[in-house]
Amino acid sequence: MTHHDHEHNHNHGQHGHLHGVGVAATGAAFGVGVALNVAFVVIESVAGFLVHSMALVADAAHNLGDVLGLLLAWGAAVLARRPPSSRRTYGLRRGTILAALTNAVLLLVAVGVVCRDAVHRLGALQPVPGVTVILVAAAGVLVNGASAMMFHRSQKSDANARGAFLHLASDALVSLAVVFAGFVMWRTHWWWLDPVMSLAVSVVIVGGTWSLLRDALDLSLDAVPKHIELAAVRACLLAQPGVLGVHDLHVWSLSTTDVAMTAHLMMTSGTSTRAFQASIDAAMLARFGICHTTLQVEDPLDDAPACQHASGCEVAPPAR
């Protein structure tokens, strides 16, 4: 009879210590960012309608889209902390991946609207009150820049926070472009500069958003996270004492911050112990940030399907 040892560990204690503070800080950043941007959208919209500035109205619409994206990402981050259920055994943490994907699509749609309006304004130029545009847009630079900086640290490891960072940073760039255009138009009456600058900034935004969209698609399709080399994980497992071979190795993202791994290990009899499992867990967490590990241990002398017939099998080199 074939004997398989299933060993599973979530690293709850260590993982909670690593990410608990970050999650709370990101939640606070979402709250402050949403509050600041909602207030600014109202002010910018009113100012745009009062002075008949399509540039300010369009920028306000862009900011409003990003506020909706922030709310969506914030809601997903809250849902990710809900405990698992008998139906959703991983909880709702994958909602953070869906939110990152939706944020990327929203940003591309918003850029499309800005480009359409810019092209339309090129064919129907009209005067813009430069001083008012400069003052309101400068406030937008400060609000969006400060909000973006709250996500700067977490955006390197969390695709959801990265989406918020890109949204807010793009808004700050757009507002900065409007400040520059307003100043030049105030001094020269070059009304064409506003739509041209909007198109130039849109190209920059699309470049960053395309990367976010690609990463979010990879996460939703259970691709190996970008910061992890699957070959390095396999080599680490093969280097463990008693491991003769590795197959059916899978590494994927449970959320925008949590990574899981499963693997089948061919091992010499009697070498799989609780201490061995703990050492694997510690190595995966320390080297690769993998916080959920599941191992199936197989005896090479069993009558189970041979390792060489399994998917992605690799055997450890013989000891010298």
C-alpha positions in Angstrom: 0.0 0.0 0.0 1.2 3.4 -0.8 1.8 5.7 2.1 1.6 9.5 1.7 2.4 12.0 4.4 0.5 15.3 4.1 2.0 18.1 6.0 0.5 21.5 6.0 1.4 24.8 7.7 0.1 28.3 7.4 2.8 30.1 9.5 0.0 32.0 11.2 2.1 33.4 14.0 5.0 34.6 11.8 2.8 35.8 9.0 0.5 37.8 11.2 3.6 39.6 12.7 4.9 40.4 9.2 1.7 41.8 7.7 -0.6 42.8 10.5 0.9 46.3 10.9 1.1 46.7 7.1 -2.6 45.9 6.6 -3.7 48.3 9.3 -1.5 51.1 7.9 -2.8 50.5 4.4 -6.4 50.6 5.7 -5.7 54.0 7.3 -4.1 55.2 4.1 -7.1 54.3 2.2 -9.4 56.1 4.6 -7.3 59.3 4.6 -6.8 59.1 0.8 -10.5 58.7 0.1 -11.5 61.6 2.4 -8.9 64.0 0.9 -9.8 63.2 -2.6 -13.6 63.3 -2.2 -13.2 66.8 -0.7 -10.9 67.9 -3.6 -13.2 66.5 -6.3 -16.1 68.6 -4.9 -13.9 71.7 -4.8 -12.5 71.2 -8.2 -15.8 70.4 -9.8 -17.5 73.5 -8.4 -14.5 75.7 -9.5 -14.5 74.2 -13.0 -18.2 74.8 -13.5 -18.0 78.4 -12.1 -15.1 79.5 -14.4 -16.3 77.3 -17.3 -13.0 75.4 -17.4 -13.3 72.0 -19.1 -9.7 71.2 -18.0 -10.7 71.4 -14.3 -14.0 69.5 -14.9 -12.1 66.7 -16.7 -9.5 66.5 -14.0 -12.2 66.3 -11.4 -13.8 63.4 -13.3 -10.5 61.7 -13.4 -10.1 62.1 -9.6 -13.6 60.9 -9.1 -12.8 57.7 -11.0 -9.8 57.2 -8.8 -11.8 57.7 -5.6 -14.2 54.9 -6.7 -11.1 52.8 -7.3 -9.8 53.5 -3.9 -13.1 52.6 -2.3 -13.2 49.4 -4.2 -9.6 48.5 -3.2 -10.3 49.5 0.4 -13.4 47.3 0.5 -11.5 44.3 -0.9 -8.7 44.8 1.7 -11.4 44.7 4.5 -13.0 41.5 3.0 -9.5 39.9 2.8 -9.4 39.9 6.6 -12.7 38.0 7.0 -12.1 34.4 8.3 -12.5 31.4 6.0 -15.9 29.6 5.8 -16.9 26.0 4.9 -17.6 27.2 1.3 -14.8 29.7 0.9 -12.0 28.0 2.6 -9.5 30.7 1.8 -11.9 33.4 2.9 -12.3 36.4 0.5 -8.7 37.4 0.2 -8.7 36.9 -3.6 -11.0 39.9 -3.7 -7.8 42.0 -3.4 -6.7 40.5 -6.8 -10.0 41.3 -8.4 -9.8 44.8 -7.0 -6.3 45.3 -8.5 -7.5 44.1 -11.9 -10.6 46.4 -11.8 -8.5 49.3 -10.7 -6.2 48.9 -13.7 -9.2 48.7 -16.1 -10.8 51.8 -14.5 -7.6 53.8 -14.9 -7.3 52.8 -18.6 -10.9 53.8 -19.1 -10.3 57.1 -17.4 -7.3 57.8 -19.5 -9.4 57.0 -22.6 -12.0 59.6 -21.6 -9.2 62.2 -21.0 -7.7 61.5 -24.4 -11.1 61.8 -26.1 -11.8 65.1 -24.4 -8.3 66.4 -25.3 -8.8 65.5 -29.0 -12.2 67.2 -29.0 -10.7 70.4 -27.4 -8.0 70.5 -30.0 -10.7 71.0 -32.6 -12.6 73.6 -30.5 -10.1 75.7 -28.6 -11.5 78.2 -26.1 -10.0 80.6 -23.5 -9.2 79.3 -20.0 -8.8 81.5 -16.9 -5.2 80.7 -16.1 -4.8 81.9 -12.5 -7.9 80.0 -11.3 -6.7 76.8 -13.1 -3.2 77.2 -11.5 -4.5 77.6 -8.0 -7.0 74.7 -8.1 -4.6 72.3 -9.9 -1.8 73.1 -7.5 -4.0 72.1 -4.7 -4.6 68.8 -6.6 -0.9 68.2 -6.8 -0.6 68.5 -3.0 -3.6 66.4 -2.2 -2.8 63.6 -4.6 0.9 63.7 -4.0 0.5 63.4 -0.2 -2.1 60.6 -0.7 0.2 58.7 -3.0 3.1 58.8 -0.6 1.0 57.0 2.0 1.0 54.0 -0.3 4.7 54.3 -1.4 6.1 51.6 0.9 3.3 49.1 0.7 2.9 49.4 -3.1 6.2 47.4 -3.6 4.7 44.2 -2.1 1.0 44.7 -2.6 -0.6 45.0 -6.1 -3.7 46.5 -4.5 -1.7 49.3 -2.8 0.3 49.6 -6.0 -3.0 50.3 -7.9 -3.9 53.0 -5.4 -0.4 54.5 -5.6 -0.6 54.6 -9.5 -4.1 56.2 -9.4 -3.0 58.9 -7.0 0.4 59.5 -8.6 -1.2 59.8 -12.0 -3.7 62.3 -10.6 -0.8 64.4 -9.2 0.9 64.3 -12.7 -2.3 65.4 -14.4 -2.7 68.2 -11.9 0.9 69.3 -12.4 0.4 69.3 -16.1 -2.7 71.5 -15.7 -0.7 73.9 -13.5 2.0 74.2 -16.1 -0.5 74.6 -18.9 -2.5 77.1 -16.9 0.7 79.2 -16.3 1.8 79.2 -19.9 -1.8 79.9 -21.2 -2.1 82.7 -18.7 1.1 84.3 -20.1 0.8 83.4 -23.8 -2.9 82.5 -24.5 -1.7 79.3 -26.1 -5.0 77.5 -25.6 -3.9 74.4 -27.5 -1.4 73.6 -24.8 -4.0 72.2 -22.3 -5.2 69.3 -24.6 -1.7 68.5 -25.8 -0.3 68.2 -22.3 -3.3 66.0 -21.3 -2.4 63.6 -24.2 1.3 63.5 -23.2 0.5 62.7 -19.5 -2.0 60.0 -20.6 0.8 58.2 -22.5 2.8 58.1 -19.2 -0.1 56.9 -17.2 -0.9 54.1 -19.7 2.7 52.9 -19.4 2.4 52.4 -15.7 -1.1 51.0 -15.8 -0.3 48.4 -18.4 2.3 46.9 -16.0 -0.3 46.9 -13.2 -2.9 45.2 -15.5 -0.4 42.5 -16.5 0.5 41.8 -12.9 -3.1 41.6 -11.9 -3.9 39.2 -14.7 -1.0 37.0 -13.7 -2.2 37.0 -10.1 -5.8 36.1 -11.1 -4.4 33.2 -13.3 -2.4 31.8 -10.4 1.0 32.6 -12.0 4.1 32.4 -9.9 4.6 35.8 -8.3 7.2 38.1 -10.0 9.5 38.2 -7.0 9.8 34.4 -6.8 11.9 32.2 -9.0 10.3 28.7 -9.2 13.7 27.1 -10.0 15.1 28.7 -6.7 12.2 27.2 -4.7 12.8 23.8 -6.2 16.5 24.0 -5.6 15.9 25.0 -1.9 13.6 21.9 -1.5 16.1 19.6 -3.1 18.8 20.9 -0.8 16.9 19.8 2.3 18.3 16.7 4.1 16.6 13.5 3.0 14.8 14.9 -0.1 15.5 12.8 -3.2 13.1 14.5 -5.6 10.5 17.2 -6.1 7.5 17.2 -8.4 4.1 18.8 -8.7 5.5 22.1 -7.3 3.1 25.0 -7.4 3.5 28.5 -6.2 0.7 31.1 -6.5 -0.8 34.1 -4.8 -3.8 33.8 -2.5 -4.1 37.5 -2.4 -2.0 40.6 -3.3 0.2 39.9 -0.2 -0.2 36.2 0.6 1.7 33.4 -1.3 1.1 29.7 -1.1 3.1 26.6 -2.2 2.3 22.9 -2.6 4.8 20.2 -3.5 5.4 16.5 -3.6 8.7 15.4 -2.0 10.3 12.0 -2.5 12.2 11.3 0.7 14.0 8.5 2.4 12.0 6.5 4.9 11.7 8.1 8.3 13.2 11.5 7.4 9.9 13.4 7.4 9.5 14.9 10.9 7.8 17.8 12.5 11.2 19.5 12.8 11.7 19.0 9.1 8.4 20.6 8.3 9.2 23.5 10.5 12.5 24.0 8.8 10.8 24.0 5.4 8.2 26.5 6.6 10.9 28.8 7.9 13.0 28.6 4.8 10.1 29.3 2.5 9.0 32.3 4.5 12.4 33.8 5.0 13.7 33.3 1.5 10.6 33.7 -0.7 7.9 35.2 1.5 5.7 32.1 1.1 3.5 31.9 4.2 1.3 28.8 3.3 3.1 25.6 2.6 1.6 22.1 1.9 3.9 19.1 1.4 3.1 15.6 0.4 5.9 13.2 1.3 6.3 10.1 -0.7 8.6 7.0 -0.2 10.5 6.2 -3.4 10.1 2.4 -2.6 6.3 2.6 -2.7 4.2 1.4 -5.6 2.9 5.0 -6.2 3.4 6.5 -9.7 7.1 6.9 -10.2 8.5 10.4 -9.8 9.9 10.4 -13.4 6.3 10.1 -14.7 5.0 12.9 -12.6 4.7 16.5 -13.7 7.9 18.6 -13.4 9.9 16.0 -11.5 13.5 16.8 -10.5 15.7 14.5 -8.5 18.4 15.7 -6.1 22.0 15.1 -7.2 23.7 12.1 -5.6 25.7 12.8 -2.4 29.5 12.8 -2.9 
